[in-house]
Amino acid sequence: MSPTNNPLRVADVRERNEKLVLRLIRESGAVGLSQSETVVATGLRAPTILRIFSSLEEAGFIEPRTGASAKDNDRERKGRPRISYIVKAGALYSLGVEFWVDSVTLGIFDFRGTRIASRVRPLPRGTDADTVTDLIAEEVDSTIDSLGLERSLVLGLGLGAPGQVNVGKREIAFYSRIPGMRDFPIASRLEERLGFPVSIHNNCAVIALSEFRYGGLVETDSLFMFLLRSGVNGAFINKGKIYLASDGTTIETGHITVDYEGLPCACGARGCLESYITALERPTIEAGKWLFEGMSARIEAGDEDATTTLREAARYLSAAMRTVSRLFRPRTFLIEAVTVPIASRLSALVAESLEESASGFDTPMPLFEARAYDPELAQRGAADLVIDAFLS
């Protein structure tokens, strides 16, 4: 489209630049960012940066950092005082919720990213989609009220939802373990109840995003995570962004076909990766039970049946990972499971399997990492959906 048909307004440029600077200041953390450093980082002119800093400070988003570091003092002695700015903690708040068939976890974060509240609420067996929505809204309202937060300062709620999520339509496309979660518009229903914006993504994706940003992984620009909970799912983070299918839905790695005439799956198809992984430990999927739960002690005790089960799981996972690797070429694979020993053992077995059968398509081999599920990282990843939308 030509510039005449889509004129770039001065107000748009100003808002874009202000959000760019605000994001950089927020990312600088406790160290803060000076105006001169911002000029270098953005390429904007000094008078423009001065105006933006003044505007952000007047709006109550940023404040000068108190206390001087050795670096600050050095600059002052050279006659170039460095006044760094940080975001104000109480300027805005973001909420992050992640849920699955077993429970809802909620975290509230101030504008600096500090978690100021956290709650976990079990879900009774058989809870349907409408009841889950009500429970999430009740938990959010209760937590905001208990903290005495002004609702006008709440930027919004980020929601990590189970199953396949249609991010464009902001609904859960399909999740078999909670009745009623097919084409379910949970984001809009929560917005009606809560009165502020709701951003939604798949829960595996927000956990992977949080692991990528805060999980202490070996530095990488692309990460594919497999989450083994009551089922199996995966998410791809590329250069800090969650990958989506062309229709705006999240990818369903747990339903990669490993045998098209194989075991029936909860999704209605046959031979899915998830159906084979879950069948290794139990003949039917038990809602709310972690895969390989309680197996760590058996592995440590040298239980051969437990070791065989994990080897079989790794065999199926490695088949799926080979497909994923050839499609996306992630530099790092992360397996997240009920405990670190289980995740580490699976990760090592998968790496061994892939190396043994590697071809020219599979080099260089990706790195392998292992983690246990952390509710705080899940909350943080969901809350980041809100921050990313605000600062985009």
C-alpha positions as CSV (number, residue, x, y, z in Angstrom):
1,M,0.0,0.0,0.0
2,S,1.4,3.4,-0.9
3,P,2.2,6.1,1.7
4,T,-0.6,8.2,0.4
5,N,-3.2,5.6,1.2
6,N,-1.8,4.8,4.6
7,P,-0.3,8.0,6.0
8,L,2.0,7.5,9.0
9,R,0.7,10.0,11.6
10,V,3.1,11.9,13.9
11,A,1.1,10.6,16.9
12,D,1.7,7.0,15.8
13,V,5.5,7.6,15.5
14,R,5.5,9.3,18.9
15,E,3.6,6.4,20.6
16,R,5.9,3.8,18.9
17,N,9.0,5.7,20.1
18,E,7.7,6.1,23.7
19,K,6.9,2.4,23.9
20,L,10.3,1.5,22.5
21,V,12.0,3.6,25.1
22,L,9.8,2.3,27.9
23,R,10.5,-1.3,27.0
24,L,14.3,-0.6,27.0
25,I,14.1,1.1,30.5
26,R,12.0,-1.8,31.8
27,E,14.4,-4.4,30.4
28,S,17.4,-2.5,32.0
29,G,16.0,-3.7,35.4
30,A,17.5,-2.3,38.6
31,V,20.5,-0.9,36.7
32,G,18.4,1.6,34.9
33,L,19.0,3.4,31.6
34,S,20.3,6.9,31.0
35,Q,19.2,9.3,28.2
36,S,22.6,9.1,26.5
37,E,22.5,5.3,26.5
38,T,19.0,5.4,25.1
39,V,20.2,7.7,22.3
40,V,22.8,5.1,21.4
41,A,20.4,2.1,21.7
42,T,17.6,3.6,19.6
43,G,19.4,6.0,17.2
44,L,16.8,8.7,18.1
45,R,18.1,12.3,18.5
46,A,18.9,13.5,22.0
47,P,16.1,16.2,22.0
48,T,13.6,13.5,21.1
49,I,14.9,11.2,23.9
50,L,14.7,14.1,26.4
51,R,11.1,14.7,25.5
52,I,10.2,11.0,25.8
53,F,11.9,10.7,29.2
54,S,10.0,13.8,30.4
55,S,6.7,12.5,29.1
56,L,7.2,9.1,30.7
57,E,8.2,10.5,34.0
58,E,5.3,13.0,34.0
59,A,2.9,10.1,33.2
60,G,4.3,8.2,36.3
61,F,5.9,5.3,34.3
62,I,9.5,5.9,35.2
63,E,11.6,7.6,37.9
64,P,15.3,8.3,38.6
65,R,17.2,5.4,40.2
66,T,18.3,6.2,43.7
67,G,21.8,5.3,44.8
68,A,24.9,5.7,42.6
69,S,27.1,2.8,41.4
70,A,30.8,2.9,40.9
71,K,30.1,3.4,37.2
72,D,27.9,6.5,38.0
73,N,30.6,8.0,40.2
74,D,33.3,7.6,37.6
75,R,31.2,9.5,35.1
76,E,30.5,12.2,37.6
77,R,34.2,12.7,38.3
78,K,34.7,13.1,34.5
79,G,32.0,15.8,34.5
80,R,29.4,13.7,32.7
81,P,26.8,12.8,35.4
82,R,24.8,9.7,34.5
83,I,21.2,9.8,35.8
84,S,19.6,6.5,35.1
85,Y,15.9,5.8,35.1
86,I,13.9,2.7,36.1
87,V,10.2,1.9,35.7
88,K,8.0,2.6,38.8
89,A,7.0,-0.6,40.4
90,G,3.4,0.6,41.2
91,A,2.8,2.3,37.9
92,L,1.0,-0.8,36.4
93,Y,0.3,-4.4,37.2
94,S,-0.1,-7.5,35.1
95,L,-1.7,-10.8,35.9
96,G,-0.7,-14.3,34.7
97,V,-3.0,-17.4,34.9
98,E,-2.0,-20.9,33.8
99,F,-4.4,-23.8,34.1
100,W,-5.0,-27.4,33.2
101,V,-7.4,-30.2,34.3
102,D,-5.8,-30.3,37.8
103,S,-5.5,-26.7,38.9
104,V,-5.4,-23.0,38.3
105,T,-2.2,-21.0,39.2
106,L,-2.3,-17.2,39.4
107,G,0.4,-14.6,39.8
108,I,0.3,-10.8,40.0
109,F,3.3,-8.8,39.0
110,D,4.2,-5.1,39.4
111,F,5.6,-3.1,36.5
112,R,9.2,-4.1,37.3
113,G,8.2,-7.7,37.0
114,T,8.3,-8.6,40.7
115,R,5.7,-11.1,41.7
116,I,3.6,-9.7,44.5
117,A,1.1,-12.4,44.9
118,S,0.7,-16.1,43.9
119,R,-2.1,-18.6,44.3
120,V,-2.8,-22.1,43.3
121,R,-6.4,-23.5,43.3
122,P,-7.2,-27.1,42.6
123,L,-10.0,-27.9,40.1
124,P,-12.5,-30.5,41.2
125,R,-12.9,-33.5,38.9
126,G,-15.4,-33.0,36.2
127,T,-15.3,-29.2,36.3
128,D,-16.7,-27.9,33.0
129,A,-15.6,-24.9,30.9
130,D,-18.1,-22.4,32.4
131,T,-17.2,-23.3,35.9
132,V,-13.5,-23.0,35.2
133,T,-14.1,-19.5,33.8
134,D,-16.0,-18.6,37.0
135,L,-13.3,-19.9,39.2
136,I,-10.6,-18.0,37.4
137,A,-12.6,-14.8,37.6
138,E,-13.3,-15.3,41.3
139,E,-9.6,-16.0,42.1
140,V,-8.5,-12.9,40.2
141,D,-11.1,-10.6,41.9
142,S,-10.3,-12.0,45.3
143,T,-6.5,-11.5,44.9
144,I,-6.9,-8.0,43.5
145,D,-9.2,-7.1,46.4
146,S,-6.8,-8.6,49.0
147,L,-3.9,-6.5,47.7
148,G,-6.0,-3.4,47.6
149,L,-5.0,-2.7,44.0
150,E,-6.7,-0.1,41.9
151,R,-8.3,-1.9,38.9
152,S,-7.5,1.0,36.7
153,L,-3.8,0.2,37.1
154,V,-4.2,-3.5,36.0
155,L,-3.0,-3.7,32.4
156,G,-4.7,-7.0,31.9
157,L,-4.7,-10.8,32.3
158,G,-2.5,-13.2,30.4
159,L,-4.0,-16.6,30.1
160,G,-2.1,-19.8,29.4
161,A,-4.9,-22.3,28.5
162,P,-4.6,-26.0,27.8
163,G,-5.2,-27.8,24.5
164,Q,-5.1,-26.2,21.1
165,V,-5.7,-22.4,21.3
166,N,-6.9,-20.2,18.5
167,V,-5.0,-17.0,19.4
168,G,-6.6,-14.9,16.6
169,K,-10.1,-15.8,17.8
170,R,-9.0,-15.8,21.4
171,E,-10.7,-19.1,22.2
172,I,-9.8,-22.7,23.2
173,A,-10.2,-24.6,20.0
174,F,-10.1,-28.1,21.7
175,Y,-9.2,-29.6,25.1
176,S,-10.6,-33.0,25.7
177,R,-10.0,-33.2,29.5
178,I,-12.4,-30.4,30.5
179,P,-16.0,-30.7,29.3
180,G,-17.2,-27.9,27.0
181,M,-13.8,-26.7,25.9
182,R,-14.3,-26.8,22.1
183,D,-14.4,-23.5,20.4
184,F,-14.8,-22.0,23.8
185,P,-14.5,-18.1,24.0
186,I,-12.8,-18.0,27.4
187,A,-10.9,-14.7,26.8
188,S,-14.0,-12.6,25.9
189,R,-16.0,-14.2,28.8
190,L,-13.3,-13.3,31.3
191,E,-13.1,-9.8,29.9
192,E,-16.8,-9.3,30.5
193,R,-16.4,-10.5,34.1
194,L,-13.2,-8.7,35.0
195,G,-13.4,-5.4,33.0
196,F,-9.9,-5.4,31.6
197,P,-8.2,-7.0,28.6
198,V,-7.4,-10.7,28.4
199,S,-4.6,-12.1,26.2
200,I,-4.6,-15.9,25.6
201,H,-2.2,-18.5,24.4
202,N,-1.5,-22.2,24.9
203,N,-0.1,-23.0,28.4
204,C,2.8,-24.9,27.0
205,A,3.7,-21.9,24.9
206,V,3.7,-19.4,27.8
207,I,5.8,-21.8,29.9
208,A,8.3,-22.2,27.0
209,L,8.4,-18.4,26.6
210,S,9.2,-18.0,30.3
211,E,11.8,-20.7,30.3
212,F,13.4,-19.0,27.3
213,R,13.5,-15.6,29.0
214,Y,14.0,-16.5,32.7
215,G,14.8,-20.2,33.0
216,G,18.6,-20.0,33.0
217,L,19.1,-22.0,29.8
218,V,22.3,-22.0,27.9
219,E,22.0,-19.0,25.6
220,T,20.1,-19.8,22.5
221,D,18.0,-18.0,19.9
222,S,15.5,-20.9,19.4
223,L,13.9,-23.4,21.8
224,F,11.5,-26.2,21.3
225,M,9.9,-27.5,24.6
226,F,8.1,-30.7,25.2
227,L,5.8,-30.5,28.3
228,L,4.8,-33.9,29.8
229,R,2.0,-33.5,32.2
230,S,-1.2,-35.5,32.0
231,G,-0.6,-35.4,28.3
232,V,2.1,-34.2,25.9
233,N,2.5,-30.9,24.1
234,G,5.2,-28.8,22.5
235,A,5.9,-25.2,21.7
236,F,8.5,-23.4,19.6
237,I,10.1,-20.1,20.6
238,N,12.1,-18.5,17.8
239,K,14.0,-15.3,18.5
240,G,11.9,-14.6,21.5
241,K,8.5,-15.1,19.7
242,I,6.0,-17.9,20.1
243,Y,5.5,-19.8,16.8
244,L,1.9,-20.0,15.5
245,A,0.4,-22.1,12.7
246,S,-0.7,-20.1,9.6
247,D,-4.4,-20.1,10.8
248,G,-3.4,-18.5,14.2
249,T,-3.7,-21.7,16.2
250,T,-1.0,-23.2,18.5
251,I,0.9,-26.2,17.3
252,E,-0.2,-29.6,18.7
253,T,3.1,-31.6,19.0
254,G,1.5,-34.2,21.2
255,H,-0.6,-35.3,18.3
256,I,2.2,-35.9,15.8
257,T,1.4,-39.3,14.3
258,V,3.9,-42.0,15.1
259,D,1.7,-44.8,13.8
260,Y,-1.3,-44.0,11.6
261,E,-2.9,-47.3,12.4
262,G,-1.9,-47.2,16.0
263,L,-3.6,-46.6,19.4
264,P,-6.7,-44.5,19.6
265,C,-6.1,-41.0,21.1
266,A,-8.3,-38.7,23.1
267,C,-8.3,-36.3,20.2
268,G,-10.2,-38.8,18.1
269,A,-7.3,-39.9,15.8
270,R,-5.0,-42.9,16.0
271,G,-1.3,-43.3,16.6
272,C,-0.6,-39.9,18.2
273,L,2.6,-39.4,20.2
274,E,0.5,-38.6,23.3
275,S,-1.4,-41.9,23.1
276,Y,1.8,-43.9,23.1
277,I,3.5,-42.0,25.9
278,T,0.4,-42.2,28.2
279,A,-0.2,-45.9,27.4
280,L,3.3,-46.7,28.7
281,E,2.4,-45.9,32.3
282,R,-1.3,-46.6,32.4
283,P,-4.0,-47.9,30.0
284,T,-6.2,-44.8,30.3
285,I,-5.5,-41.2,31.0
286,E,-6.2,-40.2,34.6
287,A,-7.1,-36.6,34.8
288,G,-4.8,-34.6,37.0
289,K,-2.1,-37.2,37.3
290,W,1.4,-36.3,36.0
291,L,3.0,-38.7,33.6
292,F,5.7,-40.7,35.4
293,E,4.7,-39.3,38.8
294,G,6.4,-41.2,41.6
295,M,8.9,-42.8,39.2
296,S,12.0,-40.9,40.3
297,A,12.4,-43.1,43.4
298,R,12.0,-46.3,41.4
299,I,14.7,-45.1,38.9
300,E,17.1,-44.3,41.8
301,A,16.4,-47.8,43.3
302,G,17.3,-49.5,40.0
303,D,13.8,-50.6,39.1
304,E,14.2,-52.2,35.7
305,D,10.5,-51.8,34.7
306,A,10.7,-48.0,35.4
307,T,13.9,-47.8,33.4
308,T,12.3,-49.7,30.5
309,T,9.2,-47.4,30.6
310,L,11.4,-44.3,30.3
311,R,13.4,-45.8,27.5
312,E,10.3,-46.5,25.5
313,A,9.0,-43.0,26.2
314,A,12.3,-41.6,24.9
315,R,12.0,-43.7,21.8
316,Y,8.7,-42.2,20.9
317,L,9.9,-38.7,21.9
318,S,13.0,-39.0,19.7
319,A,10.9,-39.9,16.7
320,A,8.7,-36.8,17.2
321,M,11.8,-34.7,17.9
322,R,13.5,-35.8,14.7
323,T,10.4,-34.6,12.8
324,V,10.3,-31.3,14.7
325,S,14.1,-30.8,14.2
326,R,13.8,-31.2,10.5
327,L,10.9,-28.7,10.3
328,F,12.0,-26.0,12.7
329,R,15.8,-26.6,13.4
330,P,15.7,-25.4,17.0
331,R,19.1,-25.0,18.6
332,T,17.8,-26.3,21.9
333,F,15.3,-28.9,23.0
334,L,13.8,-28.7,26.5
335,I,11.9,-31.5,28.2
336,E,9.8,-30.4,31.1
337,A,8.3,-33.1,33.4
338,V,7.1,-33.8,36.9
339,T,10.7,-33.8,38.4
340,V,14.2,-32.9,37.3
341,P,15.4,-36.5,37.5
342,I,12.7,-37.7,35.2
343,A,13.2,-34.8,32.8
344,S,17.0,-35.3,32.8
345,R,16.8,-39.0,32.3
346,L,14.4,-38.6,29.3
347,S,16.5,-35.8,27.9
348,A,19.6,-37.9,28.0
349,L,17.9,-41.0,26.5
350,V,16.4,-38.9,23.7
351,A,19.8,-37.3,22.9
352,E,21.4,-40.7,22.8
353,S,18.7,-42.1,20.5
354,L,18.9,-39.1,18.1
355,E,22.7,-39.3,17.9
356,E,22.7,-43.0,17.2
357,S,20.3,-42.5,14.2
358,A,21.5,-39.1,13.0
359,S,21.8,-38.5,9.3
360,G,23.0,-35.6,7.2
361,F,19.7,-33.8,7.9
362,D,20.3,-33.9,11.6
363,T,23.6,-32.0,12.0
364,P,24.6,-30.1,14.0
365,M,22.8,-31.8,16.9
366,P,20.8,-29.4,19.1
367,L,21.5,-28.9,22.8
368,F,19.2,-30.8,25.3
369,E,18.0,-29.3,28.6
370,A,15.7,-30.6,31.3
371,R,13.5,-28.8,33.8
372,A,10.7,-29.6,36.3
373,Y,7.5,-27.6,36.0
374,D,7.6,-24.3,38.0
375,P,4.3,-22.5,38.6
376,E,6.1,-19.1,39.0
377,L,7.6,-19.4,35.6
378,A,4.2,-20.4,34.2
379,Q,2.6,-17.3,35.8
380,R,5.4,-15.1,34.6
381,G,5.1,-16.3,31.0
382,A,1.4,-15.7,31.0
383,A,1.8,-12.2,32.5
384,D,4.3,-11.4,29.8
385,L,1.6,-11.7,27.2
386,V,0.1,-8.6,28.7
387,I,3.4,-6.7,28.9
388,D,4.4,-7.6,25.3
389,A,1.0,-6.5,24.0
390,F,1.2,-3.2,25.9
391,L,4.8,-2.4,24.8
392,S,4.4,-3.7,21.2
